[in-house]
């Protein structure tokens, strides 16, 4: 089981070096990422409070190790990207990711996260650990719905993010089952889904990033995080714009 974790999270490895910058390679698969649902609470936080508190609930693939890792992982890149896209708005992204947590274990910590951070938006990245542990898909789906209920009751918008794609572990875990469950819940609950799995698979298939060799090229991990941060920022802004449109125009 340890080998599965090492292979799956290899793209999150980091070993120093220069700050990787996002590039045109980021947009190669952006057609996969269009917000179909608005983010009304985010729009209100921006328009009325001129501030946007965001919390990221995730696992190891939301972080990069090392002393400079937190500032190079996608949550930090998201904060930088949104600050540039939303002038005059105070953007704060708190990365609350913890290793090896299932969706249900994350839900158990939402009360504290909501009380401490009071986010207008929670980016909930999950599915990987459930797939590795073989959690019953129905239990996984139930945990997603429970978490959505809890976050919405506290006044937070949600962006679901599914697992990352890794060619090293594609045949070792049933990632598709959990990704499909997330897509189903997102559709039923009208929650935007940032399809990281499809995004990274297309990057790998098209040769944008060699995710199989990422363990030997730490800069690739940082560039993937930079792109995810940029594209997630665009996805959120698109959701805000959608929320501001009159319903008859949507």
Buried (B, 14 or more C-beta within 10 A) or exposed (E): EEEBBEBBBBBBBBEEEEEBEBEEBBBBBBEBBEBBBBBBBBBBBBEEEEEBBBBBBBBBBBBBBBEBBEBBBBBBBBBBBBBEBBEEBEBBBBBBBBEEBBBBBBBBEBEEBBEEBEBBBBBBBBBBBBBBEEBEBEEBBBBBEBBBEBBBEBEBBBBBBBBBBBBBBBEBBEBEBBBBBBBEBBEEBEBBBBBBBBBBBBBBEEEBBEBBEBBEBBBBBBBBBBBBBBBBBBBBBBBBEBBBEEEEEE
